[in-house]
């Protein structure tokens, strides 16, 4: 798995504001969208394109366009939804699927509870959106789910990652026979005893949408 930590002052600036416990949910959502757009710029460097000729007001010009099948953006519910607008702002012609996965807080393993994806993903590039790569179980399971359906290129975009989570993803996907990339804003120190990233930014879903009582 190729890992890219995006080193850019605007990324660091927006991430710092996201970490701040005093940042309210509306501001948190806006900053997340902006940060994801910056990460998506780097994440889409390998998006598939083909040559095309267009007519300018002066002469013919050679260029490129996205090829078919269209890229598929897959936010992992629910926190991944907060990243969707930032991704589709940069890649508006992409198709969008949804994958619902839940982590067992005792075993820290992930299971699928909902999905809205094509049955056949053959030849598809998929961009998985999940704010926090903590224990790694959810992301590893999501990537394997997409590959099992035929996806042949996976890029995961996360705001933060912990070394333990990255190691688990790499370990569980050792036999993966398709290219897999990880693009993140920062690699944090470690996980605490509850499986939260330290220093992290708290529970991304709760900070995006509030705590449902």
C-alpha positions in Angstrom: 0.0 0.0 0.0 1.4 3.4 -1.0 1.0 6.0 1.7 1.0 9.7 1.1 0.9 12.2 4.0 0.0 15.5 2.3 2.5 18.1 3.3 1.0 21.5 2.6 0.5 24.6 4.9 -3.2 24.9 4.1 -3.8 21.3 4.9 -2.0 21.8 8.2 -3.9 25.0 8.9 -7.3 23.4 8.4 -6.4 20.2 10.2 -5.4 22.3 13.3 -8.8 24.0 13.3 -10.5 20.6 13.1 -8.5 19.3 16.1 -9.6 22.3 18.2 -12.3 21.1 20.7 -13.9 24.5 20.5 -14.6 24.2 16.7 -18.4 23.9 16.4 -20.2 21.4 14.1 -21.0 23.8 11.2 -17.4 25.0 11.1 -16.2 21.5 11.4 -18.2 20.4 8.4 -17.0 23.3 6.3 -13.4 22.7 7.2 -13.7 19.0 6.5 -15.1 19.7 3.0 -12.3 22.1 2.3 -9.6 19.8 3.6 -10.9 16.8 1.6 -10.8 18.8 -1.6 -7.1 19.5 -1.0 -6.5 15.8 -0.2 -8.5 14.8 -3.3 -6.2 16.8 -5.5 -3.4 14.5 -4.5 -5.5 11.4 -4.4 -6.6 11.7 -8.0 -3.2 11.9 -9.6 -3.7 8.4 -10.9 -7.3 8.9 -12.1 -7.6 7.3 -15.5 -7.8 9.7 -18.5 -7.7 9.3 -22.3 -6.6 11.7 -25.1 -9.2 14.0 -26.7 -9.1 16.8 -29.3 -11.2 19.9 -28.7 -11.7 23.0 -30.8 -10.7 26.3 -29.2 -11.8 29.6 -30.7 -8.3 29.7 -32.4 -7.3 26.1 -33.3 -7.6 22.4 -32.4 -6.0 21.5 -29.0 -5.0 18.2 -27.6 -6.1 17.4 -24.1 -7.4 14.6 -21.9 -10.7 13.6 -20.4 -11.8 11.0 -17.7 -12.4 7.6 -19.2 -15.2 5.1 -18.7 -16.2 3.5 -16.4 -16.4 6.6 -14.2 -14.6 6.7 -10.9 -16.7 5.6 -7.9 -16.6 7.5 -4.7 -17.5 5.4 -1.6 -18.0 7.2 1.7 -18.2 4.9 4.7 -21.3 5.8 6.7 -21.9 7.9 8.7 -18.8 10.0 9.1 -17.6 9.5 5.6 -20.6 11.5 4.4 -19.0 14.6 5.7 -16.2 14.1 3.2 -18.4 13.6 0.2 -19.0 17.2 -0.8 -15.4 18.0 -0.7 -14.6 15.0 -3.0 -17.3 15.6 -5.5 -16.5 19.3 -5.8 -13.2 18.2 -7.4 -14.6 15.1 -9.2 -18.2 16.1 -10.0 -18.7 13.4 -12.7 -17.8 10.5 -10.4 -20.5 8.1 -9.4 -21.3 7.7 -5.7 -21.9 4.5 -3.7 -22.4 4.0 0.0 -21.0 1.5 2.4 -22.3 1.1 6.0 -19.8 -0.5 8.4 -19.9 -0.7 12.2 -17.1 -1.3 14.6 -17.6 -3.6 17.6 -16.2 -1.5 20.4 -15.2 -4.6 22.3 -13.5 -6.6 19.6 -12.7 -3.6 17.4 -13.7 -5.6 14.3 -15.9 -4.2 11.5 -19.0 -5.7 9.8 -21.2 -4.5 7.0 -24.7 -3.4 7.8 -25.7 -1.6 4.6 -24.4 -1.0 1.1 -25.6 0.7 -2.1 -23.0 -0.3 -4.7 -23.0 -1.9 -8.1 -22.8 -5.7 -8.0 -20.0 -5.6 -10.6 -17.2 -3.2 -10.1 -14.9 -4.6 -12.7 -12.5 -2.1 -14.1 -13.5 0.6 -11.6 -11.3 3.0 -9.7 -12.8 3.5 -6.2 -12.1 6.3 -3.8 -13.0 5.3 -0.2 -13.8 8.1 2.2 -13.3 7.5 6.0 -12.2 10.4 8.3 -10.3 8.3 10.8 -8.0 5.4 10.2 -7.8 4.2 13.8 -7.8 0.5 14.4 -7.9 -0.2 10.6 -10.5 -2.9 10.7 -13.2 -0.8 9.0 -11.1 0.4 6.2 -9.5 -3.0 5.6 -13.0 -4.6 5.4 -14.3 -1.9 3.1 -11.3 -2.2 0.7 -11.7 -6.0 0.6 -15.5 -5.6 0.0 -14.8 -3.5 -3.1 -12.1 -5.7 -4.4 -14.3 -8.8 -4.0 -16.8 -7.0 -6.3 -14.1 -6.4 -9.0 -12.6 -3.0 -8.2 -9.1 -2.9 -9.7 -7.7 0.3 -8.1 -8.4 1.6 -4.6 -7.5 5.0 -3.1 -8.5 5.6 0.5 -8.7 9.2 1.8 -8.6 9.8 5.5 -8.1 12.9 7.6 -6.0 11.2 10.2 -4.3 7.8 10.7 -2.7 5.9 13.5 0.3 3.7 12.9 -1.4 0.7 14.4 -4.3 1.1 12.0 -2.1 1.5 8.9 -0.2 -1.6 10.0 -3.4 -3.6 10.3 -4.6 -2.6 6.9 -1.3 -3.6 5.3 -1.3 -6.9 7.2 -4.9 -7.8 6.3 -4.5 -6.8 2.7 -1.1 -8.5 2.1 -2.5 -10.7 -0.6 -4.5 -7.9 -2.3 -3.7 -8.1 -6.0 -4.8 -4.6 -7.0 -3.1 -1.2 -6.4 -4.1 0.4 -3.1 -3.2 3.9 -2.0 -3.7 5.8 1.2 -3.8 9.6 1.3 -4.0 11.3 4.7 -3.5 14.8 6.2 -1.4 13.5 9.1 -0.1 10.4 10.8 -0.7 10.7 14.5 1.1 9.2 17.5 -0.9 6.2 18.6 -4.2 4.7 19.7 -5.4 4.9 23.3 -7.0 2.0 25.2 -10.4 2.8 23.7 -9.1 2.7 20.1 -9.1 6.4 19.6 -6.4 8.3 17.7 -4.1 10.4 19.9 -4.0 13.4 19.7 -6.7 13.0 17.0 -9.7 15.2 16.8 -12.3 13.2 18.8 -15.2 11.3 17.2 -15.4 12.6 13.7 -19.1 11.6 13.3 -20.2 13.3 16.5 -18.2 16.4 15.6 -19.7 16.6 12.1 -23.3 15.9 13.1 -23.6 16.1 16.8 -24.4 13.3 19.2 -27.8 11.6 18.5 -29.5 10.9 21.8 
